[in-house]
Amino acid sequence: MASPSTCLVFKVHRHEPELVAPAKPTPHEYKLLSDIDDQEGPRFQIPLIQFYKCNPSMQGKDPARAIREALAQALVFYYPFACRLREGPHRKLMVDCTGDGVLFIEADADVTLDQFGDALQPPFPCMEELLYDVPGSAVNCSLLLIQIFLDFLFF
């Protein structure tokens, strides 16, 4: 791989964000967070970026559709991820199991992973440019946001 460039310039095009809901109905309930989980930290989004090589068996298939469908199936069993974090009396955090869904975004970038250099680990260069920024805190937002890039190339 090439050495990392601190002044790498590229453009990112994001499709409209969409909600991926559980594939089947899920319970509608409130789940109070434990006192350990109910701290200031969960009130903010925590960015994470991971890279996966394209599997040759996926040739000719739409990876975004495959991820979207698998996510909808997984959310049936892990339905709190399809919920919203709410603040109750005395700022007590709770998960409002609405079944609304997970925020899902498809994106393209005119850059290859090779151009980022050898160290594809934290702190990742250009993370702010790559990831969708959810304005505000995590309260009243989707608990999970998944953004996929379809055009990253490996050489």
VOPAGU-2260 file (C-alpha; in pm, 1 decimal, decimal comma):
REM VOPAGU-2260
SITE   aa  ch    i         X         Y         Z
SITE  MET   A    0       0,0       0,0       0,0
SITE  ALA   A    1     103,4     358,1     -45,2
SITE  SER   A    2     212,7     578,0     240,6
SITE  PRO   A    3     -72,2     773,7     400,2
SITE  SER   A    4    -140,2    1118,1     271,4
SITE  THR   A    5    -236,5    1384,9     521,4
SITE  CYS   A    6    -383,3    1600,8     244,7
SITE  LEU   A    7    -585,7    1336,6      64,4
SITE  VAL   A    8    -866,5    1507,2    -128,1
SITE  PHE   A    9   -1177,2    1316,1    -232,6
SITE  LYS   A   10   -1552,4    1354,1    -265,1
SITE  VAL   A   11   -1818,9    1151,0     -87,7
SITE  HIS   A   12   -2169,5    1112,5    -228,0
SITE  ARG   A   13   -2431,6     985,9      16,5
SITE  HIS   A   14   -2771,9     856,1     -82,3
SITE  GLU   A   15   -3066,9     970,3     127,8
SITE  PRO   A   16   -3062,6     810,0     474,7
SITE  GLU   A   17   -3333,6     548,7     523,7
SITE  LEU   A   18   -3467,8     349,8     815,0
SITE  VAL   A   19   -3433,1     -27,9     810,7
SITE  ALA   A   20   -3702,6    -168,6    1037,8
SITE  PRO   A   21   -3722,2    -520,5    1181,7
SITE  ALA   A   22   -3854,5    -773,1     929,2
SITE  LYS   A   23   -4131,3    -881,0    1170,1
SITE  PRO   A   24   -4324,4    -702,3    1447,3
SITE  THR   A   25   -4130,1    -653,1    1771,5
SITE  PRO   A   26   -4240,0    -569,8    2128,0
SITE  HIS   A   27   -4328,7    -207,8    2201,5
SITE  GLU   A   28   -4194,5    -132,8    2547,9
SITE  TYR   A   29   -3961,1      85,1    2750,2
SITE  LYS   A   30   -3634,3     -54,1    2885,0
SITE  LEU   A   31   -3465,9     151,8    3157,2
SITE  LEU   A   32   -3088,1     168,9    3133,8
SITE  SER   A   33   -2889,9      49,6    3433,2
SITE  ASP   A   34   -2721,1     314,1    3647,0
SITE  ILE   A   35   -2388,0     211,2    3492,7
SITE  ASP   A   36   -2520,3     269,8    3140,3
SITE  ASP   A   37   -2712,8     582,8    3240,1
SITE  GLN   A   38   -2422,6     826,6    3230,8
SITE  GLU   A   39   -2335,1    1123,6    3013,3
SITE  GLY   A   40   -2142,9     908,6    2760,2
SITE  PRO   A   41   -2445,4     739,3    2598,5
SITE  ARG   A   42   -2589,3    1078,5    2513,2
SITE  PHE   A   43   -2342,7    1114,6    2224,3
SITE  GLN   A   44   -2280,0     920,6    1905,0
SITE  ILE   A   45   -1955,5     721,9    1904,9
SITE  PRO   A   46   -1808,4     686,1    1554,9
SITE  LEU   A   47   -1658,8     355,0    1445,5
SITE  ILE   A   48   -1520,9     262,6    1106,4
SITE  GLN   A   49   -1447,7     -89,2     981,5
SITE  PHE   A   50   -1326,9    -222,0     647,8
SITE  TYR   A   51   -1416,1    -550,7     481,5
SITE  LYS   A   52   -1283,3    -690,6     157,3
SITE  CYS   A   53   -1533,5    -781,4    -109,7
SITE  ASN   A   54   -1617,5   -1150,7    -106,3
SITE  PRO   A   55   -1583,8   -1298,2    -458,6
SITE  SER   A   56   -1902,1   -1502,7    -401,1
SITE  MET   A   57   -2095,4   -1172,1    -396,2
SITE  GLN   A   58   -2003,8   -1102,7    -761,2
SITE  GLY   A   59   -2309,6    -962,0    -940,2
SITE  LYS   A   60   -2506,7    -915,8    -616,6
SITE  ASP   A   61   -2606,8    -588,6    -453,4
SITE  PRO   A   62   -2417,7    -573,0    -120,4
SITE  ALA   A   63   -2634,1    -286,7       8,6
SITE  ARG   A   64   -2948,7    -491,4     -46,2
SITE  ALA   A   65   -2791,5    -797,8     119,4
SITE  ILE   A   66   -2689,0    -593,5     424,6
SITE  ARG   A   67   -3027,2    -419,6     441,5
SITE  GLU   A   68   -3216,2    -752,8     432,3
SITE  ALA   A   69   -2984,6    -922,3     683,4
SITE  LEU   A   70   -3010,5    -622,5     915,6
SITE  ALA   A   71   -3392,1    -633,6     903,2
SITE  GLN   A   72   -3383,3   -1004,3     995,9
SITE  ALA   A   73   -3131,0    -948,8    1279,1
SITE  LEU   A   74   -3338,2    -662,5    1424,1
SITE  VAL   A   75   -3622,7    -906,0    1493,9
SITE  PHE   A   76   -3405,7   -1067,5    1763,2
SITE  TYR   A   77   -3205,4    -757,1    1858,1
SITE  TYR   A   78   -3501,6    -520,2    1842,5
SITE  PRO   A   79   -3371,3    -262,2    2097,1
SITE  PHE   A   80   -3126,2    -146,5    1827,2
SITE  ALA   A   81   -3430,0     -43,9    1619,7
SITE  CYS   A   82   -3545,7     179,9    1905,2
SITE  ARG   A   83   -3479,2     530,6    2028,7
SITE  LEU   A   84   -3295,9     650,8    2336,5
SITE  ARG   A   85   -3522,6     875,2    2545,1
SITE  GLU   A   86   -3470,9    1084,5    2853,3
SITE  GLY   A   87   -3726,4    1032,8    3131,2
SITE  PRO   A   88   -3780,1    1207,1    3464,0
SITE  HIS   A   89   -3457,0    1319,7    3636,0
SITE  ARG   A   90   -3268,0    1265,4    3306,4
SITE  LYS   A   91   -3299,4     886,9    3342,2
SITE  LEU   A   92   -3221,5     724,9    3007,7
SITE  MET   A   93   -3445,9     456,4    2863,7
SITE  VAL   A   94   -3481,5     271,4    2538,0
SITE  ASP   A   95   -3817,6     334,6    2374,7
SITE  CYS   A   96   -3877,3      18,0    2171,2
SITE  THR   A   97   -4063,8     168,4    1880,5
SITE  GLY   A   98   -3942,3     -59,0    1603,5
SITE  ASP   A   99   -3868,8     252,0    1395,6
SITE  GLY   A  100   -3547,7     102,8    1262,9
SITE  VAL   A  101   -3178,5     163,1    1216,0
SITE  LEU   A  102   -3048,0     452,8    1008,5
SITE  PHE   A  103   -2890,5     312,6     690,2
SITE  ILE   A  104   -2692,9     512,4     436,8
SITE  GLU   A  105   -2531,3     406,6     110,0
SITE  ALA   A  106   -2234,2     613,4      -1,0
SITE  ASP   A  107   -1970,0     631,1    -269,9
SITE  ALA   A  108   -1627,8     795,1    -255,2
SITE  ASP   A  109   -1382,3     868,0    -534,0
SITE  VAL   A  110   -1090,2     723,5    -340,1
SITE  THR   A  111    -946,3     375,7    -286,3
SITE  LEU   A  112    -845,4     223,6      45,1
SITE  ASP   A  113    -493,8     193,3     -97,0
SITE  GLN   A  114    -471,4     572,9    -103,2
SITE  PHE   A  115    -515,2     587,7     276,6
SITE  GLY   A  116    -190,8     400,0     332,9
SITE  ASP   A  117     -91,7     107,3     551,0
SITE  ALA   A  118    -249,0     200,0     881,9
SITE  LEU   A  119    -622,9     138,0     851,6
SITE  GLN   A  120    -670,1     164,5    1224,7
SITE  PRO   A  121    -751,0     439,6    1473,9
SITE  PRO   A  122    -696,9     724,2    1443,4
SITE  PHE   A  123    -821,8     678,9    1088,1
SITE  PRO   A  124    -736,9     965,3     851,3
SITE  CYS   A  125   -1030,7    1153,2     703,2
SITE  MET   A  126   -1287,8     987,5     930,7
SITE  GLU   A  127   -1487,5    1310,4     952,3
SITE  GLU   A  128   -1514,4    1329,3     573,8
SITE  LEU   A  129   -1620,3     965,5     536,0
SITE  LEU   A  130   -1880,7     925,5     808,8
SITE  TYR   A  131   -2227,9    1075,9     811,9
SITE  ASP   A  132   -2263,4    1332,3    1089,5
SITE  VAL   A  133   -2578,1    1295,2    1296,9
SITE  PRO   A  134   -2650,9    1639,3    1439,2
SITE  GLY   A  135   -2717,3    1670,7    1812,2
SITE  SER   A  136   -2694,2    1405,1    2078,7
SITE  ALA   A  137   -2792,7    1039,0    2067,9
SITE  VAL   A  138   -3112,2    1111,4    2260,8
SITE  ASN   A  139   -3423,5    1075,5    2037,4
SITE  CYS   A  140   -3211,3     941,8    1749,3
SITE  SER   A  141   -3157,4     600,4    1598,5
SITE  LEU   A  142   -2936,2     395,5    1832,8
SITE  LEU   A  143   -2739,2     258,4    1540,2
SITE  LEU   A  144   -2633,5     410,9    1211,5
SITE  ILE   A  145   -2484,6     196,2     937,3
SITE  GLN   A  146   -2318,2     357,5     639,3
SITE  ILE   A  147   -2168,1     147,6     363,5
SITE  PHE   A  148   -1934,0     248,6      83,4
SITE  LEU   A  149   -1975,3      41,0    -228,9
SITE  ASP   A  150   -1687,9     174,4    -434,4
SITE  PHE   A  151   -1384,7     131,9    -210,3
SITE  LEU   A  152   -1136,7     -69,9    -411,1
SITE  PHE   A  153    -857,2    -298,8    -296,2
SITE  PHE   A  154    -540,2    -330,9    -504,7
